[in-house]
Amino acid sequence: DPHGLVHLQFRRFAGCPICNLHLRSFVARHAEISAAGIREVVFFHSPAAELAEHTSDLPFATVADPGKEIYREFGVESGARALLDPRSWPAIIRGGLLTVGGRFRAPAGRQAGGRLGLPADFLVAPDGVVVAAKYGSHADDQWSVDDLLRAAAVRR
């Protein structure tokens, strides 16, 4: 975006209960994020048709990357530590309960890109340079809205 910062979020798969919780926090503060001059773009390693079923109500762009081509370009990884790290368990439980309770649509039983993806966040300046990055060490290790706004404020 030649006029502002872009926050690239690499999430797991469409319908991921952890991702749903995380993205809802960004939806709730979307106006604040936009006012800070930040545009959100969220990647999922799910097919476009499946992604549309889960993200059509989001106020920001979502990108299907079922072959994980862009994930590889940015060095975004997968691994057992995504779900085995106890720090991810509260979000797994809370997101799972909200999914079972009907708040979120359940993900497909089989995920083409697997279920062990790790999150990552990148802040990209108008000239295309990545000015800040975070590679998650477990499934719930990503920037919060406050983390994003702080990273953007440093770049202004």
Disulfide bonds with the S-S distance in Angstrom:
none
